[in-house]
């Protein structure tokens, strides 16, 4: 299995990066979209991002589900910051399924959800929890909100001691 911290990424502004700067923290990776019925989950994602020390949400815009993230990087950034006050890291728009699936998601989709199902991302706002060592320890389907007890309990179980 590839070390998720080493997979090359780009920020929403196009800068090369990795998740390595988040090593030692719990991380919730989420594929996001601006024009989805689940878009209001940005509010809860920001709240949990701010709530926990040693924790970060990381958003990955994706336009593969109903064309619900059609914007440019600048439009996405403006929408997220002005509409939802997003301060967590946002990465470049990527594919999470199919032949052009980003390498990070190629690793993530091997993780089973609570019902024992792995495989393709179902829709926008699917969530993956990484422990501080970068191991995927939870997968939450789109309808599970960021502040659902299953999500917050899983986050609290892997928070680093501060």
Backbone as CSV, one residue per row, in Angstrom:
resi,resn,N_x,N_y,N_z,CA_x,CA_y,CA_z,C_x,C_y,C_z
1,UNK,0.839,-1.187,0.000,0.000,0.000,0.000,0.880,1.245,0.000
2,UNK,0.522,2.206,-0.793,1.247,3.456,-0.884,1.031,4.266,0.393
3,UNK,2.070,4.950,0.822,1.968,5.854,1.968,1.166,7.081,1.520
4,UNK,-0.012,7.311,2.107,-0.863,8.417,1.655,-0.179,9.767,1.814
5,UNK,0.724,9.868,2.759,1.423,11.146,2.957,2.347,11.502,1.797
6,UNK,2.756,10.498,1.010,3.724,10.733,-0.064,3.084,10.957,-1.427
7,UNK,1.780,10.798,-1.545,1.116,10.938,-2.837,1.106,12.411,-3.243
8,UNK,1.642,12.729,-4.424,1.668,14.128,-4.872,0.256,14.685,-5.069
9,UNK,0.072,15.888,-4.563,-1.192,16.607,-4.671,-0.905,18.024,-5.144
10,UNK,-1.960,18.759,-5.450,-1.854,20.188,-5.725,-2.955,20.893,-4.934
11,UNK,-2.598,22.025,-4.373,-3.594,22.831,-3.681,-4.571,23.404,-4.707
12,UNK,-5.647,23.962,-4.235,-6.621,24.585,-5.116,-5.996,25.703,-5.936
13,UNK,-4.959,26.337,-5.399,-4.277,27.393,-6.146,-3.180,26.850,-7.056
14,UNK,-3.033,25.520,-7.126,-2.092,24.920,-8.068,-0.711,24.617,-7.529
15,UNK,-0.479,24.883,-6.243,0.838,24.632,-5.662,1.017,23.146,-5.362
16,UNK,2.193,22.576,-5.689,2.435,21.173,-5.345,2.500,20.993,-3.831
17,UNK,1.946,19.880,-3.356,1.943,19.590,-1.930,1.728,18.098,-1.727
18,UNK,1.674,17.685,-0.491,1.294,16.331,-0.091,0.527,16.479,1.223
19,UNK,0.077,15.360,1.743,-0.552,15.383,3.062,0.487,15.281,4.178
20,UNK,1.774,15.232,3.831,2.845,15.039,4.821,2.829,16.103,5.916
21,UNK,2.427,17.328,5.587,2.406,18.376,6.623,1.349,18.096,7.687
22,UNK,0.446,17.157,7.413,-0.585,16.792,8.380,-0.235,15.516,9.145
23,UNK,0.938,14.965,8.869,1.388,13.768,9.592,1.332,14.060,11.086
24,UNK,0.831,13.109,11.855,0.703,13.299,13.292,-0.654,13.835,13.718
25,UNK,-1.508,14.161,12.745,-2.861,14.635,13.027,-3.865,13.615,12.505
26,UNK,-5.065,13.668,13.006,-6.180,12.954,12.389,-6.655,13.823,11.225
27,UNK,-7.021,13.184,10.119,-7.401,13.920,8.912,-8.677,13.313,8.341
28,UNK,-9.626,14.181,7.973,-10.833,13.742,7.296,-10.759,14.229,5.850
29,UNK,-10.617,13.292,4.921,-10.540,13.583,3.487,-11.949,13.477,2.915
30,UNK,-12.375,14.530,2.193,-13.749,14.589,1.701,-13.761,15.084,0.257
31,UNK,-14.472,14.356,-0.635,-14.694,14.895,-1.983,-15.904,15.820,-1.907
32,UNK,-15.729,17.032,-2.379,-16.724,18.085,-2.176,-17.241,18.635,-3.506
33,UNK,-18.370,19.332,-3.442,-18.957,19.975,-4.616,-19.790,21.168,-4.172
34,UNK,-19.822,22.190,-5.006,-20.476,23.455,-4.659,-21.953,23.521,-5.005
35,UNK,-22.428,22.641,-5.871,-23.812,22.740,-6.338,-24.578,21.441,-6.089
36,UNK,-24.367,20.880,-4.930,-24.945,19.585,-4.568,-25.941,19.784,-3.426
37,UNK,-26.915,18.911,-3.328,-27.832,18.963,-2.204,-27.124,18.774,-0.872
38,UNK,-25.940,18.160,-0.897,-25.164,17.942,0.328,-24.158,19.063,0.604
39,UNK,-24.084,20.058,-0.263,-23.122,21.154,-0.100,-23.190,21.818,1.276
40,UNK,-24.370,21.928,1.916,-24.398,22.508,3.259,-23.542,21.749,4.281
41,UNK,-23.071,20.550,3.941,-22.152,19.848,4.839,-20.862,20.639,5.049
42,UNK,-20.553,21.585,4.156,-19.390,22.448,4.369,-19.447,23.107,5.755
43,UNK,-20.630,23.505,6.187,-20.777,24.159,7.489,-20.294,23.244,8.606
44,UNK,-20.757,21.999,8.606,-20.355,21.039,9.636,-18.889,20.650,9.493
45,UNK,-18.409,20.535,8.259,-16.979,20.230,8.067,-16.118,21.326,8.689
46,UNK,-16.494,22.569,8.478,-15.731,23.680,9.069,-15.821,23.641,10.583
47,UNK,-16.995,23.343,11.120,-17.138,23.288,12.588,-16.234,22.212,13.195
48,UNK,-16.207,21.012,12.601,-15.358,19.977,13.199,-13.881,20.270,12.947
49,UNK,-13.581,20.930,11.831,-12.192,21.335,11.570,-11.698,22.266,12.684
50,UNK,-12.557,23.164,13.119,-12.199,24.124,14.171,-12.296,23.523,15.569
51,UNK,-13.131,22.508,15.744,-13.418,21.953,17.074,-12.240,21.200,17.679
52,UNK,-11.533,20.447,16.871,-10.535,19.518,17.407,-9.109,19.984,17.161
53,UNK,-8.294,19.942,18.232,-6.858,20.154,18.084,-6.267,18.861,17.535
54,UNK,-5.265,18.995,16.667,-4.646,17.802,16.100,-5.502,17.138,15.045
55,UNK,-6.348,17.930,14.373,-7.273,17.395,13.376,-7.419,18.388,12.235
56,UNK,-7.576,17.865,11.018,-7.830,18.717,9.865,-8.778,18.027,8.895
57,UNK,-9.654,18.799,8.310,-10.434,18.376,7.149,-9.629,18.784,5.928
58,UNK,-9.667,17.981,4.871,-9.060,18.345,3.595,-10.102,18.070,2.513
59,UNK,-10.441,19.107,1.739,-11.459,18.983,0.701,-10.863,18.787,-0.674
60,UNK,-11.490,17.895,-1.435,-11.085,17.599,-2.806,-12.287,17.813,-3.728
61,UNK,-12.381,18.978,-4.372,-13.485,19.208,-5.305,-13.496,18.145,-6.410
62,UNK,-14.697,17.743,-6.800,-14.865,16.712,-7.823,-16.122,17.033,-8.622
63,UNK,-16.024,16.923,-9.939,-17.153,17.236,-10.812,-17.763,15.977,-11.437
64,UNK,-17.508,14.811,-10.853,-17.952,13.561,-11.461,-19.388,13.167,-11.135
65,UNK,-20.027,13.864,-10.238,-21.367,13.472,-9.806,-22.359,14.557,-10.202
66,UNK,-23.017,14.350,-11.314,-24.032,15.296,-11.766,-23.482,16.649,-12.188
67,UNK,-22.171,16.739,-12.463,-21.577,18.019,-12.859,-21.757,19.088,-11.809
68,UNK,-21.694,18.689,-10.521,-22.033,19.610,-9.438,-20.850,20.422,-8.902
69,UNK,-19.693,20.303,-9.567,-18.555,21.169,-9.226,-17.938,21.671,-10.534
70,UNK,-18.696,22.527,-11.269,-18.228,22.982,-12.578,-17.227,24.139,-12.532
71,UNK,-17.057,24.761,-11.386,-16.296,26.004,-11.296,-14.801,25.852,-11.483
72,UNK,-14.169,26.995,-11.720,-12.716,27.062,-11.747,-12.195,27.025,-10.317
73,UNK,-10.908,26.859,-10.167,-10.307,26.857,-8.831,-10.648,28.152,-8.088
74,UNK,-10.553,29.277,-8.783,-10.852,30.565,-8.146,-12.318,30.646,-7.725
75,UNK,-13.221,30.178,-8.586,-14.646,30.203,-8.250,-14.942,29.301,-7.051
76,UNK,-14.309,28.133,-7.009,-14.509,27.215,-5.889,-14.013,27.847,-4.595
77,UNK,-12.818,28.439,-4.638,-12.247,29.070,-3.451,-13.144,30.196,-2.948
78,UNK,-13.592,31.037,-3.850,-14.461,32.155,-3.474,-15.767,31.648,-2.875
79,UNK,-16.384,30.657,-3.523,-17.633,30.099,-3.020,-17.455,29.537,-1.616
80,UNK,-16.419,28.732,-1.422,-16.211,28.072,-0.125,-15.926,29.073,0.989
81,UNK,-15.106,30.056,0.694,-14.744,31.003,1.750,-15.865,31.997,2.040
82,UNK,-16.554,32.490,1.010,-17.583,33.498,1.266,-18.909,32.887,1.705
83,UNK,-19.271,31.724,1.179,-20.557,31.120,1.508,-20.498,30.317,2.801
84,UNK,-19.383,29.600,3.019,-19.311,28.690,4.163,-18.150,28.984,5.116
85,UNK,-17.360,30.011,4.840,-16.267,30.367,5.741,-15.207,29.274,5.859
86,UNK,-15.017,28.514,4.803,-14.081,27.386,4.839,-12.648,27.879,5.059
87,UNK,-12.000,27.312,6.075,-10.588,27.608,6.338,-9.716,26.371,6.202
88,UNK,-10.346,25.182,6.079,-9.540,23.974,5.950,-8.928,23.896,4.549
89,UNK,-7.851,23.110,4.398,-7.176,23.022,3.104,-8.098,22.462,2.010
90,UNK,-8.035,23.103,0.870,-8.762,22.644,-0.315,-7.726,22.319,-1.393
91,UNK,-7.894,21.174,-2.019,-6.989,20.728,-3.057,-7.610,20.967,-4.432
92,UNK,-6.819,20.690,-5.469,-7.315,20.880,-6.826,-8.452,19.912,-7.134
93,UNK,-9.256,20.270,-8.128,-10.352,19.416,-8.568,-9.755,18.132,-9.154
94,UNK,-10.306,16.993,-8.731,-9.798,15.699,-9.168,-10.943,14.762,-9.529
95,UNK,-10.578,13.625,-10.147,-11.511,12.522,-10.336,-11.299,11.542,-9.190
96,UNK,-12.402,11.053,-8.633,-12.311,10.091,-7.531,-12.712,8.687,-7.967
97,UNK,-13.257,8.560,-9.163,-13.648,7.273,-9.746,-13.143,7.208,-11.179
98,UNK,-13.185,6.023,-11.757,-12.902,5.859,-13.174,-11.432,5.804,-13.528
99,UNK,-11.152,5.826,-14.845,-9.774,5.629,-15.315,-8.811,6.746,-14.907
100,UNK,-9.331,7.933,-14.628,-8.476,9.051,-14.217,-8.535,9.296,-12.713
101,UNK,-8.951,8.273,-11.956,-9.032,8.389,-10.499,-7.669,8.826,-9.961
102,UNK,-7.693,9.821,-9.088,-6.461,10.309,-8.474,-5.834,9.185,-7.644
103,UNK,-4.491,9.093,-7.624,-3.824,8.043,-6.839,-4.221,8.006,-5.361
104,UNK,-4.503,9.161,-4.762,-4.947,9.157,-3.362,-6.242,8.372,-3.233
105,UNK,-7.167,8.627,-4.131,-8.447,7.931,-4.067,-8.327,6.464,-4.478
106,UNK,-7.346,6.126,-5.293,-7.098,4.714,-5.603,-6.785,3.953,-4.321
107,UNK,-6.093,4.596,-3.393,-5.805,3.990,-2.089,-7.035,4.023,-1.184
108,UNK,-7.707,5.154,-1.130,-8.821,5.317,-0.199,-9.964,4.349,-0.473
109,UNK,-10.299,4.119,-1.741,-11.491,3.316,-2.055,-11.324,1.835,-1.731
110,UNK,-10.128,1.425,-1.340,-9.951,0.034,-0.901,-10.479,-0.164,0.510
111,UNK,-10.769,0.922,1.200,-11.282,0.877,2.574,-12.772,0.571,2.567
112,UNK,-13.184,-0.298,3.465,-14.607,-0.633,3.599,-15.316,0.389,4.476
113,UNK,-16.595,0.592,4.165,-17.431,1.432,5.025,-17.950,0.578,6.179
114,UNK,-18.820,1.121,6.994,-19.347,0.417,8.156,-20.140,-0.838,7.821
115,UNK,-20.599,-0.943,6.581,-21.342,-2.125,6.147,-20.455,-3.148,5.444
116,UNK,-19.138,-2.871,5.407,-18.212,-3.804,4.774,-18.064,-3.639,3.271
117,UNK,-18.506,-2.501,2.734,-18.425,-2.259,1.299,-17.279,-1.323,0.964
118,UNK,-16.412,-1.759,0.073,-15.330,-0.922,-0.453,-15.716,-0.528,-1.880
119,UNK,-14.785,0.055,-2.608,-15.033,0.363,-4.013,-15.335,1.825,-4.251
120,UNK,-15.907,2.088,-5.416,-16.102,3.449,-5.898,-16.798,4.363,-4.897
121,UNK,-16.474,5.633,-5.039,-17.139,6.694,-4.292,-18.585,6.761,-4.800
122,UNK,-19.537,6.874,-3.889,-20.950,6.874,-4.285,-21.443,8.232,-4.765
123,UNK,-20.967,9.317,-4.148,-21.461,10.659,-4.473,-20.550,11.677,-3.805
124,UNK,-20.889,12.938,-3.940,-20.148,14.007,-3.266,-20.234,13.833,-1.751
125,UNK,-19.224,14.288,-1.060,-19.163,14.333,0.404,-19.015,12.951,1.054
126,UNK,-18.323,12.045,0.373,-17.911,10.799,1.017,-16.659,11.131,1.833
127,UNK,-16.541,10.538,3.017,-15.511,10.937,3.973,-14.624,9.750,4.360
128,UNK,-13.318,10.021,4.458,-12.341,9.023,4.891,-11.550,9.607,6.054
129,UNK,-11.467,8.871,7.141,-10.725,9.311,8.317,-9.376,8.626,8.351
130,UNK,-8.317,9.423,8.442,-6.952,8.922,8.575,-6.501,9.134,10.010
131,UNK,-5.830,8.140,10.576,-5.268,8.333,11.908,-3.957,9.117,11.780
132,UNK,-3.325,9.510,12.874,-2.115,10.325,12.792,-0.944,9.665,12.049
133,UNK,-0.984,8.349,11.886,0.061,7.646,11.123,-0.284,7.555,9.640
134,UNK,-1.472,8.045,9.253,-1.873,8.020,7.853,-2.648,6.783,7.442
135,UNK,-3.021,5.952,8.407,-3.815,4.758,8.113,-5.284,5.146,8.026
136,UNK,-5.973,4.637,6.990,-7.400,4.907,6.857,-8.136,4.047,7.879
137,UNK,-8.837,4.710,8.795,-9.514,4.003,9.889,-11.032,4.150,9.850
138,UNK,-11.547,4.874,8.865,-12.984,5.026,8.769,-13.395,5.534,7.410
139,UNK,-14.545,5.049,6.953,-15.136,5.514,5.699,-16.608,5.765,5.968
140,UNK,-17.047,6.957,5.615,-18.412,7.376,5.882,-19.045,7.841,4.575
141,UNK,-20.159,7.240,4.240,-20.832,7.538,2.977,-21.421,8.945,2.995
142,UNK,-21.767,9.487,1.810,-22.178,10.884,1.696,-23.306,11.328,2.620
143,UNK,-24.293,10.500,2.839,-25.440,10.915,3.662,-25.087,11.022,5.146
144,UNK,-23.961,10.442,5.554,-23.529,10.562,6.948,-22.905,11.937,7.128
145,UNK,-23.507,12.757,7.955,-23.037,14.131,8.113,-21.736,14.167,8.919
146,UNK,-20.943,15.214,8.734,-19.682,15.321,9.458,-19.819,15.324,10.976
147,UNK,-20.974,15.770,11.487,-21.161,15.810,12.933,-21.979,14.628,13.451
148,UNK,-22.215,13.645,12.603,-22.873,12.406,13.032,-22.027,11.774,14.133
149,UNK,-22.685,11.162,15.093,-21.964,10.567,16.222,-20.920,9.543,15.772
150,UNK,-21.211,8.796,14.720,-20.245,7.801,14.237,-18.951,8.476,13.772
151,UNK,-19.082,9.624,13.126,-17.909,10.346,12.634,-17.139,10.982,13.790
152,UNK,-17.834,11.705,14.656,-17.135,12.398,15.743,-16.505,11.415,16.726
153,UNK,-17.178,10.303,16.977,-16.600,9.283,17.862,-15.320,8.704,17.247
154,UNK,-15.353,8.453,15.942,-14.167,7.923,15.259,-13.026,8.938,15.286
155,UNK,-13.343,10.210,15.063,-12.310,11.255,15.116,-11.703,11.313,16.510
156,UNK,-12.551,11.376,17.521,-12.063,11.497,18.898,-11.212,10.305,19.304
157,UNK,-11.479,9.131,18.733,-10.718,7.932,19.067,-9.294,7.960,18.527
158,UNK,-9.042,8.789,17.488,-7.699,8.801,16.886,-6.977,10.139,17.040
159,UNK,-7.564,11.077,17.762,-6.884,12.362,17.956,-5.560,12.139,18.685
160,UNK,-4.518,12.838,18.244,-3.251,12.719,18.961,-3.330,13.402,20.321
161,UNK,-2.536,12.924,21.241,-2.454,13.585,22.548,-1.794,14.942,22.356
162,UNK,-2.411,15.964,22.897,-1.833,17.325,22.768,-1.482,17.905,24.111
